[in-house]
Amino acid sequence: MRKLAFSLLAALAIASASPASANQSPTYRGLWVSTDFPSQTIAPGKSASLEIDVHNAGLPPQIVGLVIEHAPKDWKVDLLGGGNPVQSVFAGPDSKATVNLRLTPPAGVTSGSQGFILAAESSDGRFELPLKVTIGDVAPANLKLESDLPELRGSVTSKFEYKISLANNGGKDLTARLDADAPQGFQATFRERYGSQELTSIPLKAGEKRDLTLRINPPRETEAGIYKVEARATTAETAASTALVVDVTGRPELSLSGADGRLSGDAQAGTESALDLVVANNGSAPAMNIDMSSSEPSGWKIKFEPDKLAAVAPGEEQKIKVLITPSAEAIAGDYQVSLRATGGEGSTSTNFRITVRTSTMWGIAGVLTIAASLGVLGMSVVRYGRR
C-alpha cells in the first residue's frame, strides 16, 4: 500500500508542476490501471469478472506487465485478452489496452472477503490497483422491459416503431434473448435505439440499461382493427415482457380500369369518343374526395363525367365516363393516355392505349388527289413524249 500511496503522490506532484491556465485543466502524465468496480460481491460458486483498462498518458509506447499479488493459492486467477491467457499488454501513447480479470473462489466457500493487488509494471514505473471480492448474497437475476409509448396508431404502411428500454436490475451480467409474440404475418425486429443492425439477443452488465427500438410491420392485407403484441426478453434465470398495441386504421387502395377490364379503346381524330371506366377500392378504409386527372398527347382533350367522386367504400366500385378527343391533326395509329384517380391516402394511375382512326372523307380525298396527279402525269407523257 506504501507503493500505491507513493505512486499517487508522484502523480499529484507531476500535475502540480504544470500550472494550469484558467481554461485548461491539470493533466496526468504516467501509467495507471483502472476498473469500474474494484470491489464486488459474488454469489457462492460464481466468479468475479472485471474489465481492466491499462492507461498510458503521455509516455512512449511500451509493453506493460501485469501480475496479481496477494492471491490465495486456492483461488483461480485468469488474465484474459481476446479470450486467451495474457501476462502483458501493449500501451500506446495516450491510449489504453483492455484485458479481463476473472477471480474464481474455491468450491465450498460460501462467505468471506479476499483482497488482491493488480500490479502493472513497465520501464517507466509501476502502478498498483487494490481489488476486493466478497462472497455472499447478491441481487437475484432480474430484467425489466418497458415501452415509452405502448400504443401506436396508423395505416398498414405506417411505421410502428416502439421505443423500449431493457434494464438488468440483478447482481450479475446477463445475455437476454429478444423476441415478440405478434399476430400471424406481422414482422417484428429489434434494433438498438440509434443502430441499424437487427438484434436477436443483447448482453447487459449488472445494473445496465439499454435503449432499443421494436419495429412492427403488419401485412398489407391487414384489416382495420386493434392487434396486441407482447415483447419479451428472456434468459435461463429470468424473463421480462411488455404489452404493446398496434392500432391499424385501414388504408384505401384504388384501382382504375375499363368497364370490361380492357385497357384500350378507339377514337376518331378531331372527334369526341366515350370510354367507360371503373374506379374500385380494394383497401380497408374509404377513399374520400377522389379527383380524376390525365396526361395525354399534345392537342388532345380529355374530360371526365364526373371529374370528382365523394367517396368509394372498401370493396365497392363506381363507374364513370372519360371523353377523349384526339387532335384533328393526329395521324392514324396507337397513342398512350395516362388516367389517374387520387383521393387522400389512396391513388392509382393506368395507361390506356387509344387507337386513332382518321376520317373516311379524308381517305377519299387522298385517293382522288393521287388519281388526279396520275392523270396529269399521263397526259403529259402522251403530249410531250414523242418530241
C-alpha positions as CSV (number, residue, x, y, z in Angstrom):
1,M,0.0,0.0,0.0
2,R,3.0,2.3,0.6
3,K,3.9,1.8,-3.1
4,L,0.4,2.8,-4.1
5,A,0.5,5.9,-2.0
6,F,3.9,6.8,-3.4
7,S,2.5,6.4,-7.0
8,L,-0.4,8.7,-6.2
9,L,1.8,11.3,-4.6
10,A,4.1,11.2,-7.7
11,A,1.1,11.8,-10.0
12,L,0.0,14.8,-7.9
13,A,3.5,16.2,-8.0
14,I,3.6,15.9,-11.8
15,A,0.2,17.6,-12.1
16,S,1.1,20.4,-9.7
17,A,4.4,21.0,-11.5
18,S,2.5,22.1,-14.7
19,P,0.5,25.3,-13.9
20,A,-2.9,25.3,-15.5
21,S,-4.4,28.3,-17.1
22,A,-8.0,29.5,-16.4
23,N,-9.2,27.5,-19.4
24,Q,-7.0,24.4,-19.1
25,S,-7.3,21.6,-16.5
26,P,-4.3,19.9,-14.9
27,T,-3.3,16.8,-16.9
28,Y,-1.9,13.5,-15.5
29,R,1.2,12.0,-17.2
30,G,2.1,8.4,-16.5
31,L,0.9,4.9,-16.3
32,W,-2.1,3.7,-14.4
33,V,-4.7,0.9,-14.2
34,S,-8.5,1.2,-13.6
35,T,-11.7,-0.8,-13.4
36,D,-15.3,0.4,-12.9
37,F,-16.0,-1.9,-9.9
38,P,-12.9,-2.7,-7.9
39,S,-14.9,-4.1,-5.1
40,Q,-17.5,-6.8,-5.9
41,T,-19.9,-9.2,-4.2
42,I,-20.4,-12.5,-5.9
43,A,-22.7,-15.5,-5.1
44,P,-21.1,-18.7,-3.8
45,G,-19.8,-20.8,-6.7
46,K,-19.6,-17.9,-9.1
47,S,-16.6,-15.9,-10.4
48,A,-15.9,-12.2,-10.3
49,S,-15.3,-10.7,-13.8
50,L,-13.6,-7.3,-14.0
51,E,-12.7,-5.3,-17.1
52,I,-9.3,-3.9,-16.6
53,D,-8.0,-0.8,-18.5
54,V,-4.3,-0.1,-18.7
55,H,-3.7,3.6,-19.5
56,N,-0.7,5.3,-20.9
57,A,-0.8,9.1,-20.6
58,G,2.0,11.0,-22.4
59,L,4.6,8.2,-22.2
60,P,6.3,6.4,-25.1
61,P,4.7,3.2,-26.4
62,Q,5.7,0.3,-24.2
63,I,4.9,-3.2,-23.0
64,V,3.3,-3.3,-19.6
65,G,3.5,-6.5,-17.5
66,L,0.5,-7.5,-15.3
67,V,0.6,-9.6,-12.2
68,I,-1.9,-10.4,-9.4
69,E,-0.3,-10.2,-6.0
70,H,-1.5,-11.5,-2.6
71,A,-3.9,-14.0,-4.2
72,P,-4.6,-17.1,-2.0
73,K,-3.3,-20.4,-3.5
74,D,-6.8,-21.9,-3.6
75,W,-8.3,-19.1,-5.8
76,K,-8.1,-19.4,-9.6
77,V,-6.9,-16.2,-11.2
78,D,-7.1,-15.6,-15.0
79,L,-6.0,-12.6,-17.0
80,L,-7.6,-12.9,-20.5
81,G,-7.1,-10.9,-23.7
82,G,-9.0,-11.9,-26.7
83,G,-10.2,-15.0,-24.9
84,N,-6.6,-16.2,-24.2
85,P,-4.4,-16.0,-21.1
86,V,-2.0,-13.0,-21.1
87,Q,0.7,-11.7,-18.9
88,S,1.2,-8.2,-20.5
89,V,-0.3,-5.6,-22.8
90,F,1.0,-3.1,-25.3
91,A,0.0,0.5,-24.3
92,G,0.5,3.2,-27.0
93,P,0.9,6.9,-26.2
94,D,-2.3,8.5,-24.8
95,S,-4.3,5.3,-25.2
96,K,-5.4,2.3,-23.2
97,A,-5.3,-1.5,-23.5
98,T,-8.1,-3.7,-22.1
99,V,-8.0,-7.2,-20.5
100,N,-10.5,-9.2,-18.5
101,L,-9.6,-10.4,-15.0
102,R,-11.5,-13.4,-13.7
103,L,-11.3,-14.4,-10.0
104,T,-12.8,-17.7,-9.0
105,P,-13.1,-18.8,-5.3
106,P,-12.6,-22.4,-4.3
107,A,-15.5,-24.8,-4.2
108,G,-17.4,-24.9,-0.9
109,V,-16.7,-21.3,0.1
110,T,-20.0,-19.6,1.0
111,S,-18.9,-16.4,2.7
112,G,-15.9,-14.1,3.4
113,S,-13.8,-11.4,1.7
114,Q,-10.5,-11.6,-0.1
115,G,-8.2,-8.7,-1.2
116,F,-5.9,-8.7,-4.3
117,I,-3.4,-6.3,-5.8
118,L,-3.2,-5.9,-9.6
119,A,0.3,-4.6,-10.4
120,A,1.2,-3.0,-13.7
121,E,5.0,-2.6,-14.4
122,S,6.9,-1.1,-17.3
123,S,10.2,0.6,-17.9
124,D,8.6,3.9,-16.8
125,G,7.2,2.8,-13.5
126,R,4.7,0.7,-11.5
127,F,1.1,1.1,-10.6
128,E,-0.9,-0.9,-8.1
129,L,-4.7,-1.3,-8.1
130,P,-6.3,-2.8,-4.9
131,L,-9.2,-5.2,-5.6
132,K,-11.7,-6.9,-3.2
133,V,-14.1,-9.8,-3.7
134,T,-16.8,-10.7,-1.2
135,I,-18.7,-14.0,-1.3
136,G,-22.3,-13.6,-0.1
137,D,-25.8,-12.8,-1.1
138,V,-26.3,-10.9,-4.3
139,A,-29.3,-9.5,-6.0
140,P,-31.1,-12.2,-8.0
141,A,-31.3,-12.1,-11.7
142,N,-33.9,-9.5,-12.7
143,L,-34.9,-7.9,-16.0
144,K,-37.3,-5.0,-16.6
145,L,-38.7,-4.2,-20.1
146,E,-40.7,-1.0,-20.6
147,S,-42.1,1.0,-23.6
148,D,-42.3,4.8,-23.7
149,L,-45.5,4.7,-25.9
150,P,-47.1,1.2,-25.8
151,E,-49.9,2.0,-28.2
152,L,-49.4,3.4,-31.8
153,R,-52.0,4.1,-34.5
154,G,-51.6,4.2,-38.3
155,S,-52.3,2.5,-41.6
156,V,-50.7,-0.7,-42.7
157,T,-48.0,1.3,-44.5
158,S,-47.2,3.3,-41.3
159,K,-44.0,2.8,-39.3
160,F,-45.0,1.2,-36.0
161,E,-41.7,1.8,-34.0
162,Y,-41.8,1.3,-30.3
163,K,-39.1,2.8,-28.1
164,I,-38.4,0.3,-25.4
165,S,-35.8,0.0,-22.6
166,L,-34.3,-3.2,-21.1
167,A,-32.7,-3.0,-17.7
168,N,-30.7,-5.6,-15.8
169,N,-31.6,-4.9,-12.2
170,G,-29.8,-8.0,-10.9
171,G,-26.4,-8.5,-9.5
172,K,-24.8,-10.4,-12.4
173,D,-24.1,-9.9,-16.1
174,L,-26.7,-11.4,-18.4
175,T,-27.4,-12.0,-22.1
176,A,-31.1,-11.7,-22.9
177,R,-32.8,-13.2,-25.9
178,L,-35.2,-10.8,-27.7
179,D,-38.5,-11.9,-29.3
180,A,-42.1,-10.8,-29.8
181,D,-45.4,-12.6,-29.8
182,A,-47.3,-11.0,-32.7
183,P,-50.3,-12.0,-34.9
184,Q,-49.6,-14.2,-37.8
185,G,-47.9,-12.4,-40.7
186,F,-46.7,-9.5,-38.6
187,Q,-42.9,-8.9,-38.7
188,A,-41.1,-7.8,-35.5
189,T,-37.5,-6.7,-35.5
190,F,-35.4,-5.3,-32.6
191,R,-32.6,-2.8,-33.1
192,E,-30.5,-0.6,-30.8
193,R,-32.1,2.9,-30.4
194,Y,-29.7,4.6,-32.8
195,G,-28.4,1.5,-34.7
196,S,-29.4,-0.4,-37.9
197,Q,-28.3,-3.9,-37.0
198,E,-31.2,-6.3,-36.2
199,L,-30.8,-8.0,-32.8
200,T,-31.9,-11.4,-31.5
201,S,-30.1,-11.1,-28.2
202,I,-28.2,-8.4,-26.2
203,P,-25.7,-8.5,-23.3
204,L,-26.3,-6.5,-20.2
205,K,-23.9,-5.9,-17.3
206,A,-25.3,-5.9,-13.8
207,G,-27.2,-2.6,-13.3
208,E,-27.1,-1.7,-17.0
209,K,-30.0,-0.3,-19.0
210,R,-30.1,-0.5,-22.9
211,D,-32.4,1.6,-25.2
212,L,-33.9,-0.4,-28.0
213,T,-36.4,0.0,-30.9
214,L,-39.0,-2.6,-31.8
215,R,-40.5,-2.2,-35.3
216,I,-43.7,-3.9,-36.2
217,N,-44.7,-4.3,-39.9
218,P,-48.3,-5.6,-40.4
219,P,-49.1,-7.3,-43.8
220,R,-50.6,-5.1,-46.5
221,E,-53.8,-7.0,-46.4
222,T,-54.3,-6.4,-42.6
223,E,-57.9,-5.2,-41.9
224,A,-58.5,-2.2,-39.7
225,G,-58.5,-3.1,-36.0
226,I,-56.6,-3.4,-32.8
227,Y,-53.8,-6.0,-32.6
228,K,-51.8,-7.0,-29.5
229,V,-48.1,-7.7,-29.4
230,E,-46.0,-8.9,-26.5
231,A,-42.3,-8.0,-26.5
232,R,-40.1,-10.4,-24.4
233,A,-36.6,-10.6,-23.1
234,T,-35.5,-13.9,-21.6
235,T,-32.5,-15.6,-20.0
236,A,-32.0,-19.0,-18.4
237,E,-32.8,-17.5,-15.0
238,T,-35.4,-14.7,-15.6
239,A,-37.7,-13.0,-18.1
240,A,-39.5,-9.8,-18.7
241,S,-42.2,-8.7,-21.1
242,T,-44.3,-5.6,-22.0
243,A,-47.6,-5.4,-23.8
244,L,-47.9,-3.3,-27.0
245,V,-50.9,-2.3,-29.1
246,V,-50.9,-1.9,-32.9
247,D,-54.0,0.1,-33.9
248,V,-54.4,-0.3,-37.7
249,T,-56.8,2.3,-39.0
250,G,-57.1,0.9,-42.6
251,R,-56.0,2.3,-45.9
252,P,-57.8,2.8,-49.2
253,E,-56.4,1.1,-52.3
254,L,-57.7,2.3,-55.6
255,S,-57.7,0.7,-59.0
256,L,-58.7,2.1,-62.3
257,S,-59.7,0.0,-65.4
258,G,-62.1,-0.2,-68.3
259,A,-65.6,-1.3,-67.7
260,D,-64.9,-4.7,-69.3
261,G,-61.4,-4.9,-68.0
262,R,-59.8,-3.7,-71.2
263,L,-57.1,-1.0,-71.2
264,S,-57.6,0.1,-74.8
265,G,-60.1,1.9,-76.9
266,D,-60.8,3.5,-80.3
267,A,-61.2,7.2,-81.2
268,Q,-61.6,9.4,-84.3
269,A,-59.2,12.2,-85.0
270,G,-60.9,15.5,-84.0
271,T,-64.0,13.7,-82.7
272,E,-65.0,13.1,-79.1
273,S,-65.3,9.5,-78.1
274,A,-66.5,8.0,-74.8
275,L,-64.8,5.3,-72.7
276,D,-66.4,3.6,-69.7
277,L,-64.2,3.4,-66.6
278,V,-64.5,1.6,-63.2
279,V,-62.9,3.1,-60.0
280,A,-62.7,0.4,-57.4
281,N,-61.5,0.5,-53.7
282,N,-59.7,-2.8,-52.8
283,G,-58.4,-1.4,-49.5
284,S,-59.6,-1.5,-45.9
285,A,-60.7,2.2,-45.5
286,P,-63.0,4.5,-47.5
287,A,-61.3,6.5,-50.3
288,M,-62.5,10.1,-50.0
289,N,-62.7,13.1,-52.4
290,I,-61.3,11.3,-55.4
291,D,-60.1,13.6,-58.2
292,M,-59.8,12.4,-61.8
293,S,-56.9,13.6,-64.0
294,S,-55.0,12.7,-67.1
295,S,-51.8,13.0,-69.1
296,E,-52.4,13.0,-72.9
297,P,-50.6,13.8,-76.2
298,S,-50.3,17.5,-77.2
299,G,-53.5,18.9,-78.8
300,W,-55.8,16.2,-77.2
301,K,-58.7,17.0,-74.9
302,I,-59.8,14.7,-72.1
303,K,-62.6,15.3,-69.6
304,F,-64.4,13.1,-67.0
305,E,-68.1,12.7,-66.2
306,P,-68.0,13.2,-63.2
307,D,-64.5,14.5,-62.6
308,K,-64.7,14.0,-58.7
309,L,-66.1,11.2,-56.5
310,A,-67.2,12.0,-53.0
311,A,-66.2,8.5,-51.6
312,V,-65.7,4.9,-52.6
313,A,-66.2,2.4,-49.7
314,P,-63.9,-0.6,-49.2
315,G,-64.8,-3.4,-51.6
316,E,-67.0,-1.1,-53.7
317,E,-66.7,0.4,-57.2
318,Q,-68.1,3.3,-59.2
319,K,-68.5,3.8,-62.9
320,I,-67.6,7.0,-64.7
321,K,-67.0,8.1,-68.3
322,V,-64.0,9.6,-69.9
323,L,-64.5,11.7,-73.0
324,I,-61.4,11.6,-75.3
325,T,-60.9,14.0,-78.3
326,P,-57.7,13.3,-80.2
327,S,-56.1,16.2,-82.1
328,A,-57.6,17.0,-85.5
329,E,-54.1,16.6,-87.0
330,A,-53.5,13.2,-85.3
331,I,-52.5,10.6,-87.8
332,A,-53.8,7.0,-87.6
333,G,-52.1,4.8,-85.1
334,D,-51.8,3.9,-81.4
335,Y,-51.4,6.5,-78.7
336,Q,-50.9,6.2,-74.9
337,V,-53.1,8.1,-72.4
338,S,-52.5,8.0,-68.6
339,L,-55.6,8.3,-66.4
340,R,-55.4,8.9,-62.7
341,A,-57.6,8.7,-59.6
342,T,-56.3,10.4,-56.5
343,G,-58.0,10.6,-53.1
344,G,-56.3,11.1,-49.7
345,E,-54.0,8.2,-48.9
346,G,-55.2,6.2,-52.0
347,S,-54.2,6.9,-55.6
348,T,-53.7,4.9,-58.8
349,S,-52.9,5.5,-62.4
350,T,-53.4,3.4,-65.5
351,N,-52.1,3.7,-69.1
352,F,-54.7,3.2,-71.8
353,R,-53.9,2.5,-75.5
354,I,-56.1,4.6,-77.8
355,T,-56.2,3.7,-81.5
356,V,-56.8,6.7,-83.6
357,R,-58.5,6.4,-87.0
358,T,-58.7,9.2,-89.5
359,S,-61.9,10.3,-91.3
360,T,-63.1,8.3,-94.4
361,M,-63.7,11.6,-96.3
362,W,-60.0,12.4,-95.8
363,G,-59.2,9.0,-97.3
364,I,-61.4,9.5,-100.3
365,A,-59.9,13.0,-100.8
366,G,-56.5,11.5,-100.7
367,V,-57.3,8.8,-103.2
368,L,-58.8,11.4,-105.6
369,T,-55.8,13.6,-105.2
370,I,-53.5,10.7,-106.1
371,A,-55.7,9.8,-109.1
372,A,-55.7,13.3,-110.4
373,S,-51.9,13.5,-110.1
374,L,-51.5,10.3,-112.1
375,G,-53.9,11.6,-114.8
376,V,-52.0,14.8,-115.2
377,L,-48.7,12.8,-115.4
378,G,-50.2,10.5,-118.1
379,M,-51.4,13.4,-120.2
380,S,-48.0,15.0,-120.1
381,V,-46.4,11.8,-121.3
382,V,-48.9,11.5,-124.2
383,R,-48.5,15.1,-125.3
384,Y,-44.8,15.5,-124.9
385,G,-43.4,12.0,-125.0
386,R,-42.8,11.9,-128.8
387,R,-40.7,15.0,-129.0
